[in-house]
Amino acid sequence: MDGSEVFAMLGFPVRILGRLPLSARYAFGPPSSLLNTSEYATQRYGQSYRFRPWLRFDIHELEKIERLVNHGSDEEVLKFRQTQLSSGGTTTVVGSLLAATCATMLTIDTLSDLQLYVRALFTISLTVSLMSVYFTLVQQRELGLPTSAETLRRWLCNGHVRRTEDLDDDTHAPLDTPTMIRESSLAANILLQVPFEMLSIAISVFLAGLATYLGLAMAEHVQLGNGKGPGNGAYLVALLICTAFTLIVFGQALGQKDREALRCSELDVPRPDRDRARFTKKG
């Protein structure tokens, strides 16, 4: 167990918190999405993988990066970097908007009439969202340093190689000569994933703080505004209904899409372009 895995183990409970808004995805998705078991995980980490749950959040990305490093073209490797840079720009914008929202919530006068931990939740969300923006800038700087596809491959690797046995296309039996492949880096994957996960944590904490604020305002009869209107309980119910409906609808759509992707991966249907190439060759 290297240093990156140690920190992945320590941060495992916090990473679960960041995935709470997408809990409906795991509820409606295939059961394998919770287990994340694969032949690749067993080959890389052995049978002890099942006792190391903190690796389940990264194993799919590690497999994709390893396939890209060893079998992807230079164009695909450089396109991967461009995709990560574009995603980082979106994270920066959303993190800045969330930080501004948290700062506004901390200036509300009625916040001082409630328990201190309500202010603490908004402060934590503000801090984590700002840190997500900062680490996104660090991530983009690190991704911009490699000047070629090969140097980017080296950045995505951990400096170790692993022996694998390729299978014959017809008999699916192991070939006589094993292949040496470069292992993907857990540290590099964490660096790519941490800004978005921190933003997810900040959103989860902000929603918890907003619900706590409205709940305590209802319990302690704090006046949230002037004039006639619905009570504080109505605001809390509206928040819970809107939030739950949005998370369930979007989460179940993601879960159903995961089920469709799993079914598509199990299909053995030839592509039309391959059929045309085979027909042309026979003709």
Secondary structure, DSSP 8 states (H G I E B T S, - for coil): --HHHHHHHHTHHHHHHHTGGGHHHHHHS-THHHH---HHHHHHHGGGGGG-GGGTTTHHHHHHHHHHHHH--HHHHHHHHHHHHHHHHHHHHHHHHHHHHHHHHTT-GGGGGS-HHHHHHHHHHHHHHHHHHHHHHHHHHHHHS--SHHHHHHHHEEEEEEEE--B-TTT--B-SS-EEEEEE-HHHHHHHHHHHHHHHHHHHHHHHHHHHHHHHHHHTT---SSSS---HHHHHHHHHHHHHHHHHHHHHHHHHHHHHHHHHHH-----HHHHHHHHHHH-
